[in-house]
Amino acid sequence: NDSWLLEVRIMAYGDSQRLLVARDVTRLRQLEQMRRDFVANVSHELKTPLTVLQGYVEMMQMTCDPESMQGRQFKAMEEQSVRMKTLIDRLLTLSRIESSTDLDLERPVDIPALMSTIQQEGETLAAGSHQLVFEVDPELKVYGDEMQLHSACANLVQNAIRYTPPGGEIRVSWRRNGERARFEVQDQGEGIAPEHLPRLTERFYRVDKARSRDTGGSGLGLAIVKHALNHHNSQLEISSVVGQGSRFAFELPATLVVQKAS
Ligand code: ADP
């Protein structure tokens, strides 16, 4: 249609003056939308043939000894197709979250229930190799999108497990901080060097590609977290010490926290 979009900024100019800068971003937004639609469509189209291939690989696995050369090759094919499916699912999640607009603020999200699901998923991923310690305010409720909050918290917990050597401890908490609510994940992993921190939430940015691939990474997790948090007027805080561990945290504004009746 004929409508166009202007980005307007008001900046301080000297002590008492203000500078108003307006930029036509119509074309930029259209291109962003085209890219998002393209990624969503391609991902969706790739799913069907992949499911067919997975079915055939499963059938072929049933016809041979898993220890034989052929059995091992089928196993490798199965693993690669699972990785591809994870990547496609994550691309779809990212484009869904990127293009979602208004939050449904009608029904509050029950944080203890959400975190109990995430804890179970975490225990399955860790398979007894890490100690997971969850401390969640039992009465905390927030306004927001349940799917997006689940994606944000689950991705951070899963990363903490995947980048912490076996035997390490992961501490996860959701607390009230005044009228705001704060989520934190502290791990005892390898840590992240400061030069990587500013780029960590970019799509496909990985500190160590091989390591990320080995642990089942796609390079999309933190991009998903960033977009989900943007929708909730929140930002990811990352602090890390190489060799000691990392802390990923975010706070939800008071307007999104169901306040206790006084
Ligand atoms: P991936 O699927 O590769 O984990 P993410 O977007 O979730 O992608 O994370 C981007 C990169 O940030 C990872 O490849 C890894 O290098 C680094 N990273 C994320 N979480 C942690 C963590 N808890 N400890 C150390 N490095 C991390």
Residues whose N, C-alpha, C, O or C-beta is under 5 A from the ligand:
A	BS01	ADP	N159 A160 Y163 G189 G191 I192 L200 Y205 R206 V207 D208 S212 G217 S218 G219 L220 G221 L222 A223 S246
